[in-house]
C-alpha cells in the first residue's frame, strides 16, 4: 500500500472501528485481545491489507506509552479497601511468582533447545508477566463472579507484576550484552530499580494530588491533559534516575485513586477510555509487526513452551507463592489457570529486538506465538474452569445507562438546607479540600439567587445556601456539628 497521511488516517480509523465492534465477541468467550491482534495481522504484510510495517523503535514507543496509561488507569481503579486483605499474597505473586516462572521456564527452554542459559532466562523473564486483567472482560460478559478473595488478588497481581518482569528482562539483556553475570550486579540493579521506583511513585502520588486539587484550571478538559502529562513524567523521570518507571506509575495512580480529587469520577472514566484506546492501538501495532509466515517454524516449540508454562511453571509459582496464604487447593488451581500471557511479553520482546540481541527475531516470534496461544486456550475457558472448580457465582446485574448510573449514585434519602455562616470552617475553602464524610453530598449551591452544582474546585463564600443530601439523619447531624 502507498503510504500517505490520508491513507494512515483512513486505515487507522477503520481498524479502530473494527476492533471496537469485535470487542463484543467477548460474550461468546473469545478474548478481546485476540481479535485486536488478528485485525492487525489481517492488515499486515502477510494479510489482506498488505501493510508492510516493521518499525521497532516506533513499536517500542507505542507499547511503552500504552503500558504507562494502562497501568495508570488500573491504579486509579484499585481500591485499597479491596486489596488490603490480599496485599501480601498479591505482592508475593507479583515478585516471587514472577521470578519462579522466569527461572523454571528459562531452565526448561535452555534444556530442550540450543539456547544458552542466559538466553533461556531472558525468554523466561519475558513471558513471566501475566495479563489476568483481561479475565474480567470475559467474566463480566458472561455475568460470572468469583467466590472469596480471588478477584482482588488477580486484580492486584495483574496491575503490579509487570515491573518485575520488566526488571528481569532489562537485567538479562544487560548481562547478555556485557557477557558477564554476577550476583552483585543483580542485587545492585534490583535495589536501584525498586528502592528508587517505589519512593518516587509515592512522592509523585502526593504531588499529583496536591497539584490537581489546588491548581484551579479555567477549562475542565485540561485536568485530563495534566494527569496524562504527570503519568508520562512519572515514568520517564523514574527511569532517568534509575528507578522502575512502570512501578512508579502504578503506585502514584493507586495513591491518587484512593484520595478525593477534582473531577474524580469523570477523570477516572476518561482514563478508562484512554486505556481501552491504548490497548487497541498497542495490539493492532503488535499484529502489524508480526509476519504470520514466520510463526509457522516456531509453532512446535511454541506449543511445547506454552503447555509447560500453563501446566508447570505458572502452577509451581502460584502454589509456592501462596503456600501460607489461606487459599484452598481449588482457588490456587484457578489462579494458576488464569495466568495467561498478554501484550506485555510481546512488548518486552520488542526490547530484545531493539537491543539487537542475537536470536532476537526468533525470541520475538516465539513469544508472540506463546502469548497468542495462552490467551486463546486459557482466555476462552475461564468461565468453564471457574464453574468446574465451583468458584463461580452468578452476577445478574442489568447494566445501567449513563443517566441511570449518575442519578442512582447521587440521590440520597435525607435532604436538608443549610447556610454557610461567616465564621464557618467552610469559608474560602474548596470542596475537595474539606475532608467531607463519604456519605455526605452537597448537591446544590445557591449564591446571590444563582443556583449551581458544585464541583471539587468550588470555593464557598459566607451566605452560600447549600442543599445537603446524606443517608441518615445521624450523618447529617454529625456534618452540621463539624461546621459550627
C-alpha positions, 0 to 999 in steps of 0.5 A: 500500500502507498503510504500517505497521511490520508491513507494512515488516517483512513486505515487507522480509523477503520481498524479502530472501528473494527476492533471496537465492534469485535470487542463484543465477541467477548460474550461468546468467550473469545478474548478481546485481545485476540481479535485486536491482534488478528485485525492487525495481522489481517492488515499486515504484510502477510494479510489482506491489507498488505501493510508492510510495517516493521518499525521497532523503535516506533513499536517500542514507543507505542507499547511503552506509552500504552503500558504507562496509561494502562497501568495508570488507569488500573491504579486509579481503579484499585481500591485499597479497601479491596486489596488490603486483605490480599496485599501480601499474597498479591505482592508475593505473586507479583515478585516471587511468582514472577521470578519462579516462572522466569527461572523454571521456564528459562531452565526448561527452554535452555534444556530442550533447545540450543539456547544458552542459559542466559538466553533461556532466562531472558525468554523466561523473564519475558513471558513471566508477566501475566495479563489476568486483567483481561479475565474480567472482560470475559467474566463480566460478559458472561455475568460470572463472579468469583467466590472469596478473595480471588478477584482482588488478588488477580486484580492486584497481581495483574496491575503490579507484576509487570515491573518485575518482569520488566526488571528481569528482562532489562537485567538479562539483556544487560548481562547478555550484552556485557557477557558477564553475570554476577550476583552483585550486579543483580542485587545492585540493579534490583535495589536501584530499580525498586528502592528508587521506583517505589519512593518516587511513585509515592512522592509523585502520588502526593504531588499529583494530588496536591497539584490537581486539587489546588491548581484551579484550571479555567477549562475542565478538559485540561485536568485530563491533559495534566494527569496524562502529562504527570503519568508520562513524567512519572515514568520517564523521570523514574527511569532517568534516575534509575528507578522502575518507571512502570512501578512508579506509575502504578503506585502514584495512580493507586495513591491518587485513586484512593484520595478525593480529587477534582473531577474524580469520577469523570477523570477516572472514566476518561482514563478508562477510555484512554486505556481501552484506546491504548490497548487497541492501538498497542495490539493492532501495532503488535499484529502489524509487526508480526509476519504470520509466515514466520510463526509457522517454524516456531509453532512446535516449540511454541506449543511445547513452551506454552503447555509447560508454562500453563501446566508447570511453571505458572502452577509451581509459582502460584502454589509456592507463592501462596503456600501460607496464604489461606487459599484452598487447593481449588482457588490456587488451581484457578489462579494458576489457570488464569495466568495467561500471557498478554501484550506485555511479553510481546512488548518486552520482546520488542526490547530484545529486538531493539537491543539487537540481541542475537536470536532476537527475531526468533525470541520475538516470534516465539513469544508472540506465538506463546502469548497468542496461544495462552490467551486463546486456550486459557482466555476462552475457558475461564468461565468453564474452569471457574464453574468446574472448580465451583468458584463461580457465582452468578452476577445478574446485574442489568447494566445501567445507562449513563443517566441511570448510573449518575442519578442512582449514585447521587440521590440520597434519602435525607435532604436538608438546607443549610447556610454557610455562616461567616465564621464557618470552617467552610469559608474560602475553602474548596470542596475537595479540600474539606475532608467531607464524610463519604456519605455526605453530598452537597448537591446544590449551591445557591449564591446571590439567587444563582443556583449551581452544582458544585464541583471539587474546585468550588470555593464557598463564600459566607451566605452560600445556601447549600442543599445537603443530601446524606443517608441518615439523619445521624450523618447529617447531624454529625456534618452540621456539628463539624461546621459550627 
